[in-house]
């Protein structure tokens, strides 16, 4: 079967899992990596046996590269994506798609003009955990989905991250850091969002770094660190989503639960590909459900493989982690903040298709 040749721009920490995984997918061949630090690119190329360590411009000019994975920092996601598209290559970017809605729209407009595909993380919803949940819902195990709850609550990245400043700057915060995982999972299970509302707060205007290297340094917090939101879906379901860096004492709340007319479903951590799935029918106890799908371990790059399948087969539904889904999630994240600032619901302007489920025996 033919393969699509891949180049990676951005050789930071997250690049390692992509470089490890990409050669394992049937439709992908990792040809090159690039970084503004050529030494870093060369080190990654040697570590993962990648044929070429390029400058960014060299990678964009290589005619043999079909897909570029953009692993740069969020502040330049849009700039790099547009450069890739204007170079005539498909692009897949780490989350979020862009920092602003305007940048996200520009990416999609350039892709449409160029006749190219845009993909975006997270692709964890394609893993065995959430795909099993999607199958259970589609097969009617809990009846009609009525409601959902989702919680991402912790005490903040200054306790462990070596460079946590970004998480408290504009464009950061728990919603933009982790919200894409939760919102993408909810859209994959319940379909597109109609409107959102929410309340936000900066509980601690200043943070003190606890991790080494910068221990004791202060961070001025510029973005909300506790966001409580409500989502109305076109399907009629209503979800509650809380993302927070302000929960200092921990929590025992589930990551995601879906409540149907005939039962409830506990969804595994959407930041992972696998994880336990639990179901409770009316009158019974919670019971574990074996995962029906593969890709249970860290399979980052799965969305790129699905993009390649769509390019090879011509089946556009195969491109599940697509730009329209990523933009819909980006708009919703901004919508929570807008709703809190304005004191009213934010009505979504975008929509997207509910991603097509994977077959249980799918191999990408």
MIVEXKOL-334853 format. One record per atom (N, C-alpha, C): x, y, z; residue in three letters. Coordinates in steps of 0.05 Angstrom, whole numbers, plus 5000, padded with zeros to 4 digits. Example, Ala and Ser with C-alpha at 12.3 -4.5 7.8 and 13.67 -1.06 7.14 Angstrom:
BEGIN
526448865156ALA
524649105156ALA
526449345156ALA
525749555142SER
527349795143SER
525850015157SER
end
This chain:
BEGIN
501749765000UNK
500050005000UNK
501850255000UNK
500950454985UNK
502550704983UNK
502650845010UNK
504751005014UNK
505051155038UNK
505251455032UNK
504651615051UNK
505051905049UNK
507551975066UNK
509252135053UNK
511752215067UNK
511252455085UNK
512352435108UNK
511752625130UNK
514352775138UNK
514053035143UNK
516053205156UNK
514953325181UNK
516653355201UNK
515853465227UNK
517353735231UNK
515853945237UNK
517054205245UNK
516554235275UNK
518754265289UNK
518654295318UNK
519654045331UNK
521954055343UNK
523253815354UNK
523553835385UNK
521453945398UNK
521353965427UNK
520553695439UNK
519653715465UNK
519053475480UNK
517053295467UNK
514853405457UNK
512653245447UNK
513453105421UNK
515453205407UNK
516153085381UNK
517052795384UNK
518052715407UNK
519152445410UNK
517052235405UNK
514652275416UNK
512552065413UNK
511652055384UNK
511452275370UNK
510752275342UNK
512952135326UNK
515452185331UNK
517552065316UNK
517751765321UNK
517051685345UNK
516951395351UNK
514651265337UNK
512351395336UNK
509851265327UNK
509551275296UNK
510351495284UNK
509651525255UNK
510651295238UNK
513051185241UNK
513850965224UNK
512250705229UNK
510650695250UNK
509150455256UNK
506450445242UNK
505550675231UNK
503050685216UNK
503450605187UNK
501550455177UNK
501750335150UNK
501950545128UNK
500650775133UNK
500350975111UNK
502451195112UNK
504351185132UNK
506151405136UNK
509051325135UNK
510751505125UNK
513651475125UNK
514851735134UNK
516451725156UNK
517651965167UNK
520252025152UNK
520352245138UNK
522552305120UNK
524452525132UNK
523352715147UNK
525052945155UNK
523953075180UNK
525653215194UNK
524853375216UNK
526353645214UNK
525153855226UNK
526354115225UNK
525754275251UNK
527454465257UNK
527154625280UNK
528654885276UNK
527855105290UNK
529455345287UNK
532255305299UNK
532555105317UNK
535155025328UNK
536054785312UNK
537854825293UNK
538854605276UNK
540054375292UNK
541354445314UNK
542654245331UNK
540554055342UNK
538254165350UNK
536054005361UNK
534953825340UNK
534553925316UNK
533553765294UNK
535453535287UNK
538053595286UNK
540053385281UNK
540053175302UNK
539753255327UNK
539753055349UNK
537352875347UNK
534952985341UNK
532552825338UNK
532852635314UNK
533952735292UNK
534252565268UNK
536052325274UNK
538152375289UNK
539952155297UNK
538551965316UNK
537152075336UNK
535751905356UNK
533751725344UNK
532251815324UNK
530051665313UNK
530551565284UNK
533051585275UNK
533751485249UNK
532051615227UNK
531851875228UNK
530352025208UNK
532252105186UNK
531652065161UNK
533552105139UNK
534652395137UNK
532952595143UNK
533852875138UNK
533353045163UNK
535253205171UNK
534953425190UNK
535153685174UNK
532953825172UNK
532754055155UNK
532454315171UNK
532954535158UNK
531854795167UNK
528854785160UNK
527354965172UNK
524454975165UNK
524055025136UNK
525655215124UNK
525255275096UNK
526055045078UNK
528154895085UNK
528954665070UNK
526654455070UNK
525454415093UNK
523254215094UNK
520954305077UNK
520254555078UNK
517954655062UNK
518554635032UNK
521054645025UNK
521854634996UNK
522254354985UNK
522154155003UNK
522653874994UNK
520053774980UNK
520053734954UNK
517653654940UNK
516653374947UNK
518253214959UNK
517452934965UNK
515752924991UNK
515653135007UNK
514153125032UNK
511253195026UNK
509453025034UNK
506553065029UNK
505153195053UNK
505853115077UNK
504453215101UNK
506553325121UNK
505953555132UNK
507753665153UNK
506253665179UNK
507553565200UNK
506453575227UNK
507653815241UNK
506053995250UNK
506854245262UNK
506854215293UNK
509154195305UNK
509454165334UNK
510754405347UNK
510354645334UNK
511454885345UNK
509754985369UNK
510555205382UNK
508955305404UNK
506355425394UNK
504255425410UNK
501555515401UNK
501655795389UNK
503355975399UNK
503356255389UNK
503956265359UNK
505356075348UNK
506056075319UNK
504655845304UNK
502755715316UNK
501355495302UNK
500255595275UNK
498855825276UNK
497555915252UNK
499556005231UNK
501656145239UNK
503656245220UNK
504956005206UNK
505755795221UNK
507155575209UNK
505155405192UNK
502755365201UNK
500755225185UNK
500355355158UNK
500155615158UNK
499655755133UNK
502155735115UNK
504555745126UNK
506955705110UNK
506955435097UNK
506155235112UNK
506054955102UNK
504054935079UNK
501655045083UNK
499555035062UNK
500455185037UNK
501655415041UNK
502555565017UNK
504855435003UNK
506255255017UNK
508255095004UNK
507154844989UNK
504454814990UNK
503154604976UNK
502954334991UNK
503154345017UNK
503154095033UNK
500854095052UNK
499753865058UNK
497753825078UNK
499053875106UNK
497453965125UNK
498554015151UNK
496853895174UNK
498253795194UNK
497053695218UNK
498453835241UNK
496953965259UNK
498154135280UNK
497354035307UNK
499154065326UNK
498453995354UNK
496354195364UNK
494954115385UNK
492854295395UNK
494054535409UNK
492554765409UNK
490054805394UNK
490754875364UNK
488654875348UNK
489054945320UNK
490455215317UNK
489655405332UNK
490855675332UNK
490155805359UNK
491256035364UNK
490656185389UNK
487956335387UNK
487456465364UNK
485056615361UNK
483256495340UNK
480656565341UNK
478756465321UNK
479456575293UNK
480456825292UNK
481156945266UNK
483356785253UNK
485356705269UNK
487556545258UNK
486656275249UNK
484856155265UNK
483755895257UNK
482255905231UNK
480656115227UNK
479156145202UNK
481056185179UNK
483256335184UNK
485156385162UNK
486456125153UNK
487155955172UNK
488255695164UNK
486355535146UNK
483855525154UNK
481855375139UNK
481455495111UNK
481455765110UNK
481055895084UNK
483355845065UNK
485855855075UNK
488155805058UNK
488155515049UNK
487455325067UNK
487255045059UNK
485254995037UNK
482955125039UNK
480855095019UNK
481755204992UNK
483055434993UNK
484055564969UNK
486155384955UNK
487855254971UNK
489955094961UNK
489054804954UNK
486654734963UNK
485754464958UNK
487154254975UNK
487854335000UNK
489354165018UNK
487854105044UNK
488753895058UNK
487453825083UNK
488953945107UNK
487354005127UNK
488354095153UNK
487353895174UNK
489253805191UNK
488553635214UNK
489653755239UNK
488553665262UNK
489453775287UNK
489053575310UNK
490953575328UNK
490653435353UNK
488453575369UNK
487153435388UNK
487953165396UNK
486652945379UNK
488052725377UNK
487052495363UNK
486452265383UNK
486552325409UNK
486052125429UNK
483252005427UNK
481352155416UNK
478652055413UNK
478451825393UNK
480651775378UNK
480751545360UNK
481851295373UNK
482651325398UNK
483751095413UNK
481550905422UNK
482450685433UNK
480650465440UNK
478650545461UNK
479350725480UNK
477550805501UNK
475050945491UNK
475451175478UNK
473151335469UNK
471751205446UNK
473151065428UNK
471850925406UNK
469950705417UNK
470750565439UNK
469050375452UNK
466550515462UNK
466850745475UNK
464550905485UNK
462750985462UNK
463851075440UNK
462251155417UNK
460650925406UNK
461850685406UNK
460350445396UNK
458050375415UNK
458550395441UNK
456550335461UNK
454150525458UNK
454750785454UNK
452550985450UNK
451050925424UNK
452550885403UNK
451350835376UNK
449650575376UNK
450550385392UNK
449050125393UNK
446750135413UNK
446350365426UNK
443950405443UNK
444250295472UNK
446550255482UNK
446950135508UNK
445850315530UNK
445950585527UNK
444950755548UNK
442450915538UNK
441350835516UNK
439050975505UNK
439851235492UNK
438151435493UNK
438751695481UNK
440351865501UNK
442751955492UNK
444352135510UNK
442852385517UNK
442652445542UNK
441152675552UNK
443052885564UNK
445152795577UNK
446852985591UNK
449652875594UNK
451553045602UNK
454252955607UNK
455553145627UNK
457553035641UNK
459253195658UNK
462153145650UNK
463853345653UNK
466753315647UNK
468353495666UNK
470453375677UNK
472053525697UNK
474953485691UNK
476453715689UNK
479353705687UNK
480253905709UNK
480953795732UNK
481553965755UNK
484053885769UNK
485854075772UNK
488454025785UNK
489454285798UNK
491854275808UNK
492954505823UNK
494954675807UNK
495154625782UNK
496854805765UNK
499554695759UNK
500654785736UNK
503054675725UNK
505654785738UNK
505354995755UNK
507755095768UNK
508854905789UNK
507354695795UNK
508254495815UNK
510054295802UNK
510154275776UNK
511754055763UNK
513154145738UNK
512054325722UNK
513054395696UNK
515554575699UNK
517754525684UNK
520154685686UNK
519854975676UNK
517955015658UNK
517455285646UNK
514455335645UNK
513155385668UNK
510255395669UNK
509055665662UNK
510655865655UNK
509656135652UNK
507456155631UNK
507756005609UNK
505856025587UNK
503055955596UNK
502755765614UNK
500155675622UNK
498455885636UNK
499756105644UNK
498356325658UNK
498356585642UNK
499356575618UNK
499256805599UNK
496756785582UNK
496157005569UNK
493857015550UNK
494156795530UNK
492056645524UNK
492156415507UNK
492856165521UNK
493356175547UNK
493855935563UNK
491455875581UNK
491955785605UNK
489855705623UNK
488855425619UNK
487355315637UNK
486455035635UNK
484654975611UNK
483155175603UNK
481355125580UNK
482955085554UNK
484855255549UNK
486355235524UNK
488555015526UNK
489354945550UNK
491254725553UNK
489954455550UNK
487854405566UNK
486654135567UNK
483854125555UNK
482554355551UNK
479954365540UNK
479654215513UNK
481654235495UNK
481354095469UNK
480853795472UNK
482153665492UNK
481653375496UNK
478753325504UNK
477753475523UNK
475053425533UNK
472953505513UNK
473253735500UNK
471253825481UNK
471253645456UNK
473553565447UNK
473653385423UNK
472353125430UNK
472853015454UNK
471552765461UNK
468452795463UNK
467553025474UNK
464653065476UNK
463353095449UNK
464753235430UNK
463653265403UNK
463652995389UNK
465752835393UNK
465852565381UNK
463652385391UNK
462752425416UNK
460652255427UNK
457852365424UNK
457552635424UNK
454952755425UNK
454352925400UNK
456352985383UNK
455953145360UNK
456553445365UNK
456053615345UNK
456853895347UNK
455254055368UNK
456554275376UNK
455454445398UNK
453854675386UNK
451554735399UNK
449854955390UNK
450455215403UNK
450855205430UNK
451555455445UNK
452855375471UNK
454255565482UNK
455655525508UNK
455155765526UNK
455455725552UNK
455655945571UNK
457555865593UNK
458356055609UNK
460355985629UNK
460956215648UNK
462456145669UNK
463556335688UNK
466456275691UNK
468056485692UNK
470956455695UNK
472056625717UNK
474356535728UNK
475556685750UNK
478556645750UNK
480056845759UNK
482856825766UNK
482956805796UNK
483056565807UNK
482856535836UNK
485356635851UNK
487756595838UNK
490256675850UNK
491756855830UNK
491757115834UNK
492957295815UNK
495957255811UNK
497257125829UNK
500157075827UNK
500656785835UNK
502456655820UNK
503256385825UNK
506256375831UNK
507056185848UNK
509956155854UNK
510855885843UNK
512955885827UNK
513955645814UNK
515155465835UNK
514255205836UNK
515155015855UNK
517254815843UNK
517354805817UNK
519154615803UNK
521954725803UNK
523854535798UNK
526654625798UNK
527254795774UNK
529554915774UNK
530555105755UNK
529555385760UNK
526955415765UNK
525755675770UNK
524355695797UNK
524955515814UNK
523555505840UNK
523655785854UNK
521255865863UNK
521056115878UNK
520356355860UNK
520656335834UNK
519956555816UNK
516956595816UNK
516056845812UNK
513156905812UNK
512156935784UNK
509656855780UNK
508256875755UNK
505757045759UNK
505557265744UNK
503057425744UNK
501057285725UNK
498757225736UNK
496657065721UNK
495057255704UNK
494957205678UNK
493557385659UNK
491057265647UNK
490457015653UNK
488156875641UNK
486656725662UNK
484056685658UNK
482456535678UNK
483656255683UNK
483556175708UNK
484655915716UNK
482455735727UNK
480055825729UNK
477755655735UNK
475455735717UNK
474555545700UNK
472455585681UNK
470355375684UNK
467855465691UNK
465555285693UNK
463655345670UNK
463255145653UNK
461755195629UNK
459355005626UNK
457455085610UNK
455154925602UNK
454954925572UNK
454554685560UNK
454354665531UNK
451654545523UNK
450354665504UNK
447954555492UNK
448854445464UNK
448254185460UNK
448954055435UNK
446554065416UNK
447054055390UNK
444854045370UNK
443153795374UNK
444353585386UNK
442853335391UNK
440753365413UNK
440953575429UNK
439153615452UNK
440553565478UNK
442753425478UNK
444153375503UNK
445353635515UNK
445653635541UNK
446853865555UNK
449153755572UNK
451453895570UNK
453753805585UNK
454854025603UNK
456053945625UNK
457454125643UNK
460454055641UNK
462054265638UNK
464954235635UNK
466354425654UNK
468054315672UNK
469654485689UNK
472554425684UNK
474154635678UNK
477054615676UNK
478254805696UNK
480254715711UNK
481254875732UNK
484154805739UNK
485755015745UNK
488354985757UNK
488355065786UNK
485955085798UNK
485655205825UNK
484755005846UNK
484754745840UNK
483754545859UNK
486154435874UNK
486854565896UNK
489254495910UNK
489054235927UNK
486654165934UNK
486253925950UNK
485653665935UNK
485553685908UNK
484953445892UNK
481953395890UNK
481253195875UNK
478453125869UNK
478152835864UNK
475752725867UNK
475052455860UNK
472952445838UNK
472452665825UNK
470452675804UNK
471452525779UNK
469652405763UNK
470452265739UNK
471352465718UNK
472952375698UNK
473652545676UNK
471252615659UNK
469752425649UNK
467352465633UNK
465352245640UNK
462852325643UNK
460652135644UNK
458452235625UNK
457252035611UNK
454952095593UNK
452551955605UNK
450252105607UNK
447852005619UNK
445651985598UNK
444751735595UNK
442651675575UNK
440051605587UNK
438051575570UNK
435351515579UNK
435051235591UNK
437151065587UNK
437050785598UNK
439550705613UNK
441350895618UNK
443750825633UNK
445851045631UNK
448050995645UNK
450251185646UNK
452851055637UNK
454651225626UNK
457151125615UNK
459451295625UNK
461451165637UNK
463851305646UNK
466051275625UNK
466951505616UNK
468851525593UNK
471651555605UNK
473651425595UNK
476351455605UNK
477551725600UNK
479751785613UNK
481152045610UNK
481652105580UNK
480552325570UNK
480852385542UNK
483652475533UNK
485452505553UNK
488252555546UNK
489752295540UNK
488352065543UNK
489551805538UNK
488051665516UNK
489251465504UNK
488051315482UNK
486351075493UNK
487250965515UNK
485750735527UNK
484350815552UNK
484450645572UNK
483250705598UNK
480650545602UNK
479750535628UNK
477450375634UNK
474850505625UNK
473050345615UNK
470350425607UNK
468350285626UNK
466550435638UNK
464650325657UNK
461850395648UNK
459950215653UNK
457150265646UNK
455350185670UNK
453250335673UNK
451250275694UNK
448450295682UNK
447150075680UNK
444350065670UNK
442550125694UNK
440150195688UNK
438250255710UNK
437950025729UNK
438350065755UNK
438049865775UNK
440349675779UNK
442549725765UNK
444949545768UNK
447249705778UNK
449449565784UNK
451949695793UNK
453649765768UNK
455649925773UNK
457549985752UNK
459049735744UNK
459349695718UNK
460649455707UNK
462749535687UNK
465149415687UNK
467149475667UNK
466449355640UNK
467149495619UNK
466649395592UNK
469349365578UNK
469949125567UNK
472449095552UNK
472549275528UNK
474949385522UNK
475149565499UNK
474749405473UNK
473049515456UNK
472449385431UNK
474349455408UNK
475949665413UNK
477749775392UNK
480649765400UNK
482349785381UNK
485249785386UNK
486250075392UNK
488850105390UNK
490150365396UNK
489550445424UNK
490350275443UNK
489850325472UNK
492250465485UNK
494650445473UNK
496950575485UNK
497350855472UNK
499350995479UNK
499851265469UNK
500351245438UNK
498351315423UNK
498451295394UNK
498351555380UNK
499551765392UNK
499652025379UNK
500752005351UNK
499352125333UNK
499952095304UNK
497751945290UNK
495951825306UNK
493651675294UNK
491951855276UNK
491652105284UNK
490152295267UNK
491552345241UNK
494152345241UNK
495752385216UNK
495352135198UNK
495451905210UNK
495051655195UNK
492251645182UNK
490251745196UNK
487551755185UNK
487351955162UNK
488852185165UNK
488952375143UNK
490252245118UNK
492352095122UNK
493751965100UNK
491851765087UNK
490351615103UNK
488351425092UNK
486351565074UNK
485451805083UNK
483551955067UNK
484752045040UNK
487352125041UNK
488652205017UNK
489051974998UNK
489651745009UNK
490251504992UNK
487751384980UNK
485651364997UNK
483151234988UNK
481151414976UNK
481351674981UNK
479351864972UNK
476951884989UNK
476851735011UNK
474651725029UNK
474951955050UNK
473652175046UNK
474152415063UNK
473152365092UNK
471252185096UNK
470352125123UNK
472652015140UNK
474651895127UNK
476851785142UNK
478551995156UNK
478452235146UNK
479952455158UNK
478352565182UNK
478652435205UNK
476952485228UNK
477852715245UNK
480452735250UNK
481552955266UNK
482053195248UNK
479953305237UNK
480153495215UNK
480053785226UNK
480553965208UNK
480654255215UNK
478054365223UNK
475854275212UNK
473154375219UNK
472554295248UNK
473154055256UNK
472753965284UNK
474554135302UNK
477054175295UNK
478954325312UNK
478054615315UNK
477054735293UNK
476055005295UNK
473555025312UNK
471754835310UNK
469354835326UNK
470054825356UNK
472054665363UNK
473054655391UNK
474354915399UNK
475955035381UNK
477255295387UNK
475155505392UNK
473055515376UNK
470955715380UNK
469555675406UNK
468955425413UNK
467555365439UNK
469255465462UNK
471855415461UNK
473655495483UNK
473455805487UNK
473655955465UNK
473356235468UNK
470556315477UNK
468556155468UNK
465756215475UNK
465356215505UNK
466556035520UNK
466256035549UNK
467256295561UNK
469556385552UNK
470656645562UNK
468856875554UNK
467956875529UNK
466257095520UNK
463557095535UNK
462456865540UNK
459956845555UNK
460256955583UNK
462456895596UNK
462856995623UNK
463257295623UNK
464657405603UNK
465157685601UNK
462557845595UNK
460857725579UNK
458457865570UNK
455957805587UNK
456057595603UNK
453857515619UNK
451557395603UNK
452157275581UNK
450057155564UNK
451156915549UNK
449356745538UNK
450256525522UNK
451856615498UNK
453656455490UNK
455156495465UNK
454056285445UNK
452856385423UNK
451756205402UNK
453956135382UNK
454455885378UNK
456555795360UNK
455955875331UNK
457955975318UNK
457756045290UNK
458655815271UNK
460355645282UNK
461355425266UNK
459855165273UNK
460254965256UNK
459354705263UNK
461354505251UNK
460854255254UNK
462554045243UNK
460953785242UNK
461953595227UNK
460753335227UNK
461753175251UNK
459953025263UNK
460852835284UNK
462752635271UNK
465152605281UNK
467152435268UNK
466052145264UNK
466552035240UNK
465751765235UNK
467251575253UNK
465851375264UNK
467151185282UNK
469151005267UNK
471150925281UNK
473050725270UNK
471750455272UNK
472450275253UNK
471749995256UNK
473349865279UNK
472249675294UNK
473749555315UNK
476449435307UNK
476549335282UNK
479049215273UNK
480749395255UNK
480149655257UNK
481549845239UNK
484549845244UNK
486149855222UNK
489049875224UNK
489850105205UNK
491050305217UNK
491850545201UNK
494850555197UNK
end
